[in-house]
Amino acid sequence: MDEHGIWNLLSASSKEEQSKDQIYNEIFIFTHNVGVILYDYEVINTEINGDEAKMDVDIKYTLRGYKMTKSKEIPFVFEDGSWKINKFMVLS
């Protein structure tokens, strides 16, 4: 898992909410203890409004061998010249 790469995708406000170690631990528990394996995604819709955006994504994963899809709305903010994820979340 590329914890530094994930950390660099997050906005400043996301980084204030959770530390890098907390985010790493959430991902580790989700992928190792729960057994989720992400294998694909599809962007369904993107809306941009100034320096804010949201992306509707269908995330495809396996859970204990079963193929599943979860729809998520991911908020973004334009910060320091690039788009950053404005709220860290795992599938729930």
Rosetta constraint file for C-alpha pairs under 8 A:
AtomPair CA 2 CA 6 HARMONIC 6.33 0.50
AtomPair CA 3 CA 7 HARMONIC 6.04 0.50
AtomPair CA 3 CA 20 HARMONIC 7.47 0.50
AtomPair CA 3 CA 24 HARMONIC 6.13 0.50
AtomPair CA 4 CA 8 HARMONIC 6.15 0.50
AtomPair CA 5 CA 9 HARMONIC 6.57 0.50
AtomPair CA 6 CA 10 HARMONIC 6.94 0.50
AtomPair CA 7 CA 15 HARMONIC 7.70 0.50
AtomPair CA 7 CA 20 HARMONIC 6.51 0.50
AtomPair CA 9 CA 84 HARMONIC 5.33 0.50
AtomPair CA 9 CA 85 HARMONIC 6.03 0.50
AtomPair CA 10 CA 14 HARMONIC 5.94 0.50
AtomPair CA 10 CA 15 HARMONIC 6.55 0.50
AtomPair CA 10 CA 84 HARMONIC 5.13 0.50
AtomPair CA 10 CA 85 HARMONIC 4.76 0.50
AtomPair CA 10 CA 86 HARMONIC 6.25 0.50
AtomPair CA 10 CA 87 HARMONIC 7.45 0.50
AtomPair CA 10 CA 88 HARMONIC 7.21 0.50
AtomPair CA 11 CA 15 HARMONIC 6.38 0.50
AtomPair CA 11 CA 76 HARMONIC 7.97 0.50
AtomPair CA 11 CA 77 HARMONIC 7.01 0.50
AtomPair CA 11 CA 79 HARMONIC 7.09 0.50
AtomPair CA 11 CA 84 HARMONIC 4.97 0.50
AtomPair CA 11 CA 85 HARMONIC 5.66 0.50
AtomPair CA 11 CA 86 HARMONIC 5.19 0.50
AtomPair CA 11 CA 87 HARMONIC 7.68 0.50
AtomPair CA 12 CA 16 HARMONIC 6.34 0.50
AtomPair CA 12 CA 86 HARMONIC 7.99 0.50
AtomPair CA 13 CA 17 HARMONIC 6.52 0.50
AtomPair CA 13 CA 86 HARMONIC 6.86 0.50
AtomPair CA 13 CA 87 HARMONIC 7.91 0.50
AtomPair CA 14 CA 18 HARMONIC 6.71 0.50
AtomPair CA 14 CA 85 HARMONIC 7.67 0.50
AtomPair CA 14 CA 86 HARMONIC 5.71 0.50
AtomPair CA 14 CA 87 HARMONIC 5.35 0.50
AtomPair CA 14 CA 88 HARMONIC 6.32 0.50
AtomPair CA 15 CA 19 HARMONIC 6.23 0.50
AtomPair CA 15 CA 20 HARMONIC 7.52 0.50
AtomPair CA 18 CA 22 HARMONIC 5.99 0.50
AtomPair CA 18 CA 23 HARMONIC 6.59 0.50
AtomPair CA 19 CA 23 HARMONIC 6.40 0.50
AtomPair CA 20 CA 24 HARMONIC 6.13 0.50
AtomPair CA 21 CA 25 HARMONIC 6.05 0.50
AtomPair CA 22 CA 26 HARMONIC 6.20 0.50
AtomPair CA 23 CA 27 HARMONIC 6.29 0.50
AtomPair CA 23 CA 88 HARMONIC 7.96 0.50
AtomPair CA 24 CA 28 HARMONIC 6.02 0.50
AtomPair CA 25 CA 29 HARMONIC 6.03 0.50
AtomPair CA 26 CA 30 HARMONIC 6.10 0.50
AtomPair CA 26 CA 90 HARMONIC 7.65 0.50
AtomPair CA 27 CA 31 HARMONIC 6.05 0.50
AtomPair CA 27 CA 90 HARMONIC 7.19 0.50
AtomPair CA 28 CA 32 HARMONIC 5.65 0.50
AtomPair CA 28 CA 33 HARMONIC 7.47 0.50
AtomPair CA 29 CA 33 HARMONIC 4.95 0.50
AtomPair CA 29 CA 34 HARMONIC 6.46 0.50
AtomPair CA 30 CA 34 HARMONIC 5.07 0.50
AtomPair CA 30 CA 35 HARMONIC 6.61 0.50
AtomPair CA 30 CA 36 HARMONIC 6.26 0.50
AtomPair CA 30 CA 90 HARMONIC 7.75 0.50
AtomPair CA 31 CA 35 HARMONIC 5.00 0.50
AtomPair CA 31 CA 36 HARMONIC 4.75 0.50
AtomPair CA 31 CA 37 HARMONIC 6.27 0.50
AtomPair CA 32 CA 36 HARMONIC 7.26 0.50
AtomPair CA 34 CA 63 HARMONIC 7.70 0.50
AtomPair CA 35 CA 63 HARMONIC 5.89 0.50
AtomPair CA 35 CA 64 HARMONIC 6.16 0.50
AtomPair CA 36 CA 61 HARMONIC 6.55 0.50
AtomPair CA 36 CA 62 HARMONIC 5.70 0.50
AtomPair CA 36 CA 63 HARMONIC 4.85 0.50
AtomPair CA 36 CA 64 HARMONIC 7.23 0.50
AtomPair CA 37 CA 61 HARMONIC 5.35 0.50
AtomPair CA 37 CA 62 HARMONIC 5.24 0.50
AtomPair CA 37 CA 63 HARMONIC 6.76 0.50
AtomPair CA 38 CA 59 HARMONIC 7.45 0.50
AtomPair CA 38 CA 60 HARMONIC 6.07 0.50
AtomPair CA 38 CA 61 HARMONIC 4.20 0.50
AtomPair CA 38 CA 62 HARMONIC 6.59 0.50
AtomPair CA 39 CA 60 HARMONIC 5.90 0.50
AtomPair CA 39 CA 61 HARMONIC 5.38 0.50
AtomPair CA 39 CA 62 HARMONIC 7.60 0.50
AtomPair CA 40 CA 59 HARMONIC 6.23 0.50
AtomPair CA 40 CA 60 HARMONIC 5.01 0.50
AtomPair CA 40 CA 61 HARMONIC 6.91 0.50
AtomPair CA 41 CA 57 HARMONIC 6.68 0.50
AtomPair CA 41 CA 58 HARMONIC 5.50 0.50
AtomPair CA 41 CA 59 HARMONIC 4.39 0.50
AtomPair CA 41 CA 60 HARMONIC 5.55 0.50
AtomPair CA 42 CA 57 HARMONIC 5.58 0.50
AtomPair CA 42 CA 58 HARMONIC 5.15 0.50
AtomPair CA 42 CA 59 HARMONIC 6.61 0.50
AtomPair CA 43 CA 55 HARMONIC 7.00 0.50
AtomPair CA 43 CA 56 HARMONIC 6.06 0.50
AtomPair CA 43 CA 57 HARMONIC 4.50 0.50
AtomPair CA 43 CA 58 HARMONIC 6.49 0.50
AtomPair CA 44 CA 55 HARMONIC 7.50 0.50
AtomPair CA 44 CA 56 HARMONIC 5.33 0.50
AtomPair CA 44 CA 57 HARMONIC 5.42 0.50
AtomPair CA 44 CA 58 HARMONIC 6.91 0.50
AtomPair CA 45 CA 55 HARMONIC 5.73 0.50
AtomPair CA 45 CA 56 HARMONIC 5.05 0.50
AtomPair CA 45 CA 57 HARMONIC 7.23 0.50
AtomPair CA 46 CA 53 HARMONIC 7.23 0.50
AtomPair CA 46 CA 54 HARMONIC 5.85 0.50
AtomPair CA 46 CA 55 HARMONIC 4.46 0.50
AtomPair CA 46 CA 56 HARMONIC 6.37 0.50
AtomPair CA 47 CA 53 HARMONIC 5.47 0.50
AtomPair CA 47 CA 54 HARMONIC 5.41 0.50
AtomPair CA 47 CA 55 HARMONIC 6.49 0.50
AtomPair CA 48 CA 52 HARMONIC 6.06 0.50
AtomPair CA 48 CA 53 HARMONIC 4.24 0.50
AtomPair CA 48 CA 54 HARMONIC 6.67 0.50
AtomPair CA 49 CA 53 HARMONIC 5.79 0.50
AtomPair CA 51 CA 77 HARMONIC 5.60 0.50
AtomPair CA 51 CA 78 HARMONIC 4.86 0.50
AtomPair CA 51 CA 79 HARMONIC 7.79 0.50
AtomPair CA 52 CA 75 HARMONIC 7.49 0.50
AtomPair CA 52 CA 76 HARMONIC 5.74 0.50
AtomPair CA 52 CA 77 HARMONIC 4.52 0.50
AtomPair CA 52 CA 78 HARMONIC 6.28 0.50
AtomPair CA 53 CA 75 HARMONIC 5.91 0.50
AtomPair CA 53 CA 76 HARMONIC 4.97 0.50
AtomPair CA 53 CA 77 HARMONIC 6.23 0.50
AtomPair CA 54 CA 73 HARMONIC 6.46 0.50
AtomPair CA 54 CA 74 HARMONIC 5.49 0.50
AtomPair CA 54 CA 75 HARMONIC 4.40 0.50
AtomPair CA 54 CA 76 HARMONIC 5.76 0.50
AtomPair CA 55 CA 73 HARMONIC 5.59 0.50
AtomPair CA 55 CA 74 HARMONIC 5.18 0.50
AtomPair CA 55 CA 75 HARMONIC 6.52 0.50
AtomPair CA 55 CA 76 HARMONIC 7.81 0.50
AtomPair CA 56 CA 71 HARMONIC 7.04 0.50
AtomPair CA 56 CA 72 HARMONIC 5.78 0.50
AtomPair CA 56 CA 73 HARMONIC 4.48 0.50
AtomPair CA 56 CA 74 HARMONIC 6.37 0.50
AtomPair CA 57 CA 71 HARMONIC 5.67 0.50
AtomPair CA 57 CA 72 HARMONIC 5.38 0.50
AtomPair CA 57 CA 73 HARMONIC 6.34 0.50
AtomPair CA 57 CA 74 HARMONIC 7.48 0.50
AtomPair CA 58 CA 69 HARMONIC 6.24 0.50
AtomPair CA 58 CA 70 HARMONIC 5.59 0.50
AtomPair CA 58 CA 71 HARMONIC 4.39 0.50
AtomPair CA 58 CA 72 HARMONIC 6.41 0.50
AtomPair CA 59 CA 69 HARMONIC 5.46 0.50
AtomPair CA 59 CA 70 HARMONIC 5.23 0.50
AtomPair CA 59 CA 71 HARMONIC 6.19 0.50
AtomPair CA 59 CA 72 HARMONIC 7.43 0.50
AtomPair CA 60 CA 67 HARMONIC 7.26 0.50
AtomPair CA 60 CA 68 HARMONIC 5.81 0.50
AtomPair CA 60 CA 69 HARMONIC 4.49 0.50
AtomPair CA 60 CA 70 HARMONIC 6.61 0.50
AtomPair CA 61 CA 67 HARMONIC 5.89 0.50
AtomPair CA 61 CA 68 HARMONIC 5.45 0.50
AtomPair CA 61 CA 69 HARMONIC 6.34 0.50
AtomPair CA 62 CA 66 HARMONIC 5.20 0.50
AtomPair CA 62 CA 67 HARMONIC 4.49 0.50
AtomPair CA 62 CA 68 HARMONIC 5.86 0.50
AtomPair CA 63 CA 67 HARMONIC 6.64 0.50
AtomPair CA 63 CA 68 HARMONIC 7.23 0.50
AtomPair CA 70 CA 91 HARMONIC 7.36 0.50
AtomPair CA 74 CA 85 HARMONIC 7.14 0.50
AtomPair CA 74 CA 86 HARMONIC 7.76 0.50
AtomPair CA 74 CA 87 HARMONIC 7.36 0.50
AtomPair CA 75 CA 85 HARMONIC 6.04 0.50
AtomPair CA 75 CA 86 HARMONIC 5.33 0.50
AtomPair CA 75 CA 87 HARMONIC 6.42 0.50
AtomPair CA 76 CA 83 HARMONIC 6.22 0.50
AtomPair CA 76 CA 84 HARMONIC 5.38 0.50
AtomPair CA 76 CA 85 HARMONIC 4.51 0.50
AtomPair CA 76 CA 86 HARMONIC 4.80 0.50
AtomPair CA 76 CA 87 HARMONIC 7.73 0.50
AtomPair CA 77 CA 83 HARMONIC 5.61 0.50
AtomPair CA 77 CA 84 HARMONIC 5.40 0.50
AtomPair CA 77 CA 85 HARMONIC 6.55 0.50
AtomPair CA 77 CA 86 HARMONIC 5.85 0.50
AtomPair CA 78 CA 82 HARMONIC 5.46 0.50
AtomPair CA 78 CA 83 HARMONIC 4.40 0.50
AtomPair CA 78 CA 84 HARMONIC 6.18 0.50
AtomPair CA 79 CA 83 HARMONIC 6.15 0.50
AtomPair CA 79 CA 84 HARMONIC 6.57 0.50
